[in-house]
Amino acid sequence: MYKIRIRNFEKKNLIDELIQVFLRPSEYEITDGTDDAASGDEILTFNGDGNLDRDGIKREVYEKLSRITGLKPEWGILTGIRPVKLCSELFDRTGNLDEVKRIFREVYLLSEDKTEDVTKMYLYQKKFAGKAPDKSACVYIGIPFCPTRCLYCSFASNQVADSEIARYLTALLKEVRRVGRRMKDTGMYTESLYIGGGTPTTLSAEQLESLMDEIRNSFDLSGLREYTVEAGRPDTITDEKLQAIRSGGADRISINPQSMKKRTLELIGRSHSPEDIVRAFETAKSFGFKSINADIIAGLPEEDVTDFTDTLTQVMNLDADNITVHCLAVKRASRLIEEDPDFHYRQGETVGRMLAGSRRILTEAGFRPYYLYRQKHMAGAGENTGWCRPGTEGIYNMRIMDEHQSNIALGAGGISKIYYPAENRLERVANVTNYEQYIDRIDEMIKRKEDNIFTEVEKW
């Protein structure tokens, strides 16, 4: 057991995130230095002189724990989820990409490969998306229901009766009407629109049609650049639902296999087969969507590199033109962490080889990485990367990671972020996560947006 002492620094949780990249929670304890070390404990003291700032302490932690464990994480001391946003901020401050690269390597200790990945992605996003137009917003509408709950899931995902979904939709439509009208009143318009979850295709075809009709009638969509609907579970996809989505104006869809291995799908709690995935892609292609995205996960239980590579190859053969490669993240709200809290630590080396292989395969096939983000407790301390064929980039994904545009989020668990460009800051306005509370408190959720978003926008 390591007893870790961090002197003259109160926010020890900020350092704890980095420590957990190297050590399992059972292997160390952060102390204030007043307790007695037990026999066999090793004391590690950081910021011994009390003069280091947060990044200085993190570099000291990285270097010492790297020597102890033999690990050398490529993301250095970065634990935040938005490395490309940091690149943008550093470039705005320095005006010199070489200086940005130096800071990444010497201050944040990123590897050469990660430094190049982030800076190239920043330039790509700058060219493709540019600066968000004034008073534009991305709009997110959440459907917090799924047929089953996956082993690794930590999102708002409920398995409920049809009557509960109907009650939720009534409340959601009320929020859509009010928010859409107030966006129009205040001159805000929707640049990108994303219906996510959960699984939006848990709704019936009639419910999807009702929702998308209300969106079209309520929001200013004259400047809309893209419209995406997640149809994540292949077993929820029907011709009627896809017709409702396409007729409703969506031009992008996401089908999320996670794995093409039957045994894995059973282990993670999916209620569909690999054959269902193939059928879903073939059906979706017949409706002429501009882009079909697929999510896959590296590091799932019992999978090796060959299994993961086979999933990626099959998904590419199904003509997915936008593929997001996730590293398994074991979150506190998931069943997996209850069953095996150390699972993601054991997967690190395997996930690293999976990611390296996916990078080679996707690059050779003409895909390029266009956005990425990181999460806590990721296997191998890696990253989630969105790959696309040129012309299928997702502007919503870029904008929400860049955080220089307002994001208006509707539905249970939605967290709106209002962006103040003059001050370069965000203010968060959250809906409650529990869908039943959302239904009961829908007027309060609407008032929160009125008081904290639209009355503020009217002052601009």
N, C-alpha and C positions, 0 to 999 in steps of 0.2 A: 504494500500500500504506500502510495506517495502522499505525503503531507505537503500541500502547496501553499506557500505564503506569498502574498502580493502586497508589498508595502506601499503605503501612501497612494492608494487608488481605491476609491469606494465602489465603483461600478464593476465589481468582479465578474458579474455575469457576461460582460462583454469579452472578457478574457476566457471565460469558461467555454464559450463556443469554439474557440480555437483549440483549447486543451482537448476537447472531445474529438477533434480530428485525429489526435495521436493516441489518446488513452480512453479506455472504456470507463463509464462512471463508477464501476466497481473497483477500479484500480487506483483511484485517487480521491482526495478530499481537500477542498480549499478551506483553510483555517485562518484564524486571526493571529496565530502564533502564541496563544496563551495556553493551549491544551498541551498535554504531554504526549509525546510520540511513543507508540507502543514498540515493543521489541520487533525488529525487522522492518519498521517503517523507515522510509527514506524521505528526508526533508528537502524540498526544493524551494529556494527563495528567489523571488523575482523583484526587480526594482530595488535592489539592496540599498542603494544610495538615496532612494526616494526622489530621484531627479528626472526620471523618464516620463514622457507622455504616453498616451495609450498605445500608439503605434510602436513606440520604442519598447514598451513592455511586451507587446505582441511579437516583435522581432526577437527579443530575448527568449520568450517562450518557444517560438518556432525553432530557433537554433539549438536550444538545450534539449528539447524533446525530440528533435530530429536526431541528435547524437545518441540519445538514450534508446529510441525505438528503431532507428535505421530508416524511418519513413521520411520522405521529402515531398510533401504534397505540392502539386504544381500550381495551386492557387495561392501559395505563399500564406500571408497572414490575412488575406481577404476572407471574410465570413458573410458579407452582405450578399443579397440575392441579385444585385444589378451591376455587374462589372462594366457593362457597356455604357450605362448611365454615368458611372464614375469616369470612364474615359472621356465622355462628352464634357463633363464638368472640368476635368483637367485640361482639355484642349481649349475650352473657353477661357480658362485662367492663364494658360501659357502661350497659346497660339502657335505651338510648335509640337508636331507629332513625335519628333525624336525625343523631346524633353518628356513627353507623356510616357513614352516607352521606358525612358530611364527611371522615371518615378515608379512605374510598375515593377521594374526589375529590382531596383535598389531600395526603395521605401517599402513596397508591399511584397517583395520577394517572389514575384511570379516567375514561372519558368519562361524561357524564350518562346516556346510554343504558345503558351497561353497569352503572353504579351502580344504576339503577332495575331492570334485569333481575335482578341478583343479589339485591337486597333483596326484591323481589316473590317470587322463587322461594323464598327462605328462609322467608317467611311462609306460602307455599303448602305447602311440605314440612312445616312445623311443624304446620299445621292437618290435613293429610292423614295423615301418618305418626306425628307426636308423638314422644315419647321411647321408645326401645326398651325393652321390658319386661325386668326382671331375668332373667338366665340365658337369655334368648332369643339365637338366633344365626341368621345366614343361612348356608346351606350351598351351596357351589359344587362341582360334580363335572365334571372336565374330560375331554374326549375329544379327544386331540391329533392327529386325522387329518382329511384333506381329500382330495377327488378330485384336485385340482390345487392348486398354490401360486400365489396371486395376486401380481401384480407388486409391490404395495405392502406385502405381508404381512410382519410381524415377529414373529408369534406362533409358539408351538409347533404346527407344522402339518406332518404327515408323510404321504407317499404310500407306502403299504406293502401287502404281500400280506395276504389275508384271515387267513392263519395267524398273522400278527403281531398283528392286531387281536384275535384270539381269545386270544392269550397275555396281551395287555394287559388284556383284560376279566377274566381270571381273577385277576390281581393287584389290579385295581380292586375287584372284589367282596370280596376279602379285607379291603381297607382300609375299605370301606363297612360290613361286618359289625362290625369292631372299633370303628370310630369311632362308629357308631350306638349300639352297646351302651354304650360309655364315656360318651357324652353322656347316655344315660338314667341310668346309674349316678350321675352327678354332678349330675343335675337340670337339665341343659341341654335345651332343646327348639328345634325348627326353626320359625322364623317365616316364612322364605321359602327356597325351594329352586330352584336354577338349574343346569341341565345345559347346559354350553357347550363351546367348543372353540377351534380346530378346528370340525369339523362332526359333532355327535352322530349325525345321521342317516346318517353313514357306516356305523354299525352296522346289522346286519340287523334285521328285525322281531323275530326270535327273541332276538337279543342285547339289544335295547331292552327287550323284555318281561322278560328275566332281570334286567337292571339295575334296572328300576323295581320289580320284585317284591322284590328284595333291599333296596332303599331303604325300601319300605313295611314290610317285616318288621323292619328294623333301627333305624329312627329313630322318635322320638316326633313324630308328625305331628298330634297333637291340637290344637295351636295354630297350624297352618299357615295363613297368609293367602294365599299364592300359590305356584304351582309352574310354572316355565317350562322349556321345552326349546327350544334353538336348532335349527332345521331350515334353517340358513342357505343351503345350496345347493339350489335348486329341483330340480336333476337327481338329488338323492338322496331325494326325497320320493315315497313310494308310499302307497296306501291302507292296506296292511298295517302300515307303520311308524306312520302317524298313528293307526291303531286301537290299536296297542300303547301309544303315548304317551298317548292319551286314556284308555284303560282303566287305565293305570298311575297315573292321578290328576292328570296335568298339565292345567292349565286355561288356560295361555298358551303361545303358540308364536311363534317369530321366523323369518320368511322374509326373506332379505337380498338383494334384487336388485342393490344398489349402483348399477346403471344399467339403463335399459330400451333402450339403444341397442346394436344388434347389434355394430357395429364396436368400441365401447368394451369390450364383454364379451370380444371376441377379443383386444384389446390387453392387457387386464389378466390374461388367463390363465384366464378362466372357461370351463367346458366346457358351458354351457347357453345357450339362446336366450331372447329376450324371450317367445316363446310358451310356453316351459317355466315361466317365472315366472307367467304368467297361469294356466296349468293348475294350478300348485302352490297358488295362492291359492284358486282355485275348489274344489279338492279339500279344502283345509284348512277352508274355511267350512262344508262339509257335515258336519264332525265336531263342530261346536258349541263351539269354543273360546271362552272368555270374552273373550280379546283376541288379535289377530294384530298383531305388530310387524313393521315393515320398516325396514331400514337402507339409506340412500342416501348417496352421497359427492359432495361438491362439490369440483371441481378435478381430475377424472380426465383423463388424457391425451386431447388432441384435442377435448375437449368445450367448448362455449361455453354462455352463459347459457340460450339457447333449449333446448339438449339437456338441461341439468339441470332446467329448469322442466318440460319434457315428461316426464321421469322422475318428478318429484314428482306431477304431475297424474295420470299413469297409475296410480301407486301408490295415490293417494287414491281413484281410481275403482275400484280393486280392493278397496276397503273396509278397508284397513289403518287401524286406529283408534289406533295407537301408532307414530309415525314418528320415527326418530332420524336427524337430519341431521348427518353427519360432514364435517369439513374434511379433505381429504387430508393425511395426515402421512407424511413421507418418513423412515422410520427406518433406522438403521444396518444392521439385519439384513435389509432388503428388497432385492429385485433392482433396484428403481427407483433407489435411491441409487447403486448401482454403475453403472447405465447413464446417469444424469443427476443428479449431486449437487445441482445448482442448480434443479431442476425446480420445487420449491415456492416459490422466490423469485419466479419469473416469473408464478406463478399468483395472486399476492396480490390484485391489483385485480379479476380475474375472480371469484375466490371471494367477495370482499366483495359483489359485485353478486348473486351466486347466493344468498348468505345473506339479503341484504336482501329479495330476491324471495320466498324461501321463508317468511320471517317474515310477509310480507303475505298470501301465499296461505293459509298454514296458519291464521293468525288469522281471516281472513275465513271460513274453512270451519268455525270453531268449535273448533279445536285450541288448546291452551295449553301453553307450555313448563313442564316440571315438574322437570327435572334437567339439569345440564350438567357437562362436564369439559373440561379442556384437555390438550394433549400437546405435547411438543417437536417442532420442525420442522414445524409446521402451516402450510399455505398461508394467507397473509394473517394469520398469528398470531391465528387465530380460536378457535373453540370447537366442541365437539360438543354438540348440544342434543337432548334427548328431548322430543318433542311428543306430546300425548295428547288424545283426547276425554275429557271429564269422566267419571270412573268407571273408566278403564282405566290409571290411573297404576301404575307398577311400583315396589313398595316395595323390592324388592331393589336396584334402581338407586339409589334415594334413600339407603338404608342404607350401601351400600359407598362412596358418595361422602362421606357425613357422617362415617363412621368413629367412631361412638359405639355400636357393637355388634360383638360377636365375629363373625368370618367364618371358618368352618371349610371349608378348601379341600382337596379330595381329587383324586387323579390327578396325572399328570406335569405339572410346572410350577405346581401349585397352591401359593399362598402364603397360609397361614392367618394371621389377625390376631386375637390374643386381647386383648379390651378390658378394662382395669382401671378401672371407673367411679370408684372412690374417689380414684384418682390421675389420672384422665383421660388415660391413656396406652395405647399399643398395643405389643404385642410380636409380632414376626413369626416364624413357624415355616414354613420352606419345604420343599417336596418338590423333588427333582431335576427338571430340565426334560426331559432326554433320556428318551424312553419306554422304551428298552432298559435303561437304568440303573434306572429306576423299577421295572421288572419284577424285575430281579436284586436290588434292594435294598428290596423292599417291606416286609420285617420292620423294617428300619431306619427307613423312613418312618413306620411305625406307632409305633415306639418314640419317635421325635421328638415326636409328638403326645402320647404318654403322659407323657413327661418334662416337656415344656414347656407343655402345655395342661391335661391332665386332673388331674395331680397338683397343679397350681396352683389349678385351680377347686375341688378338694376342700378347699382351705384357706380358701375364702371363707366 
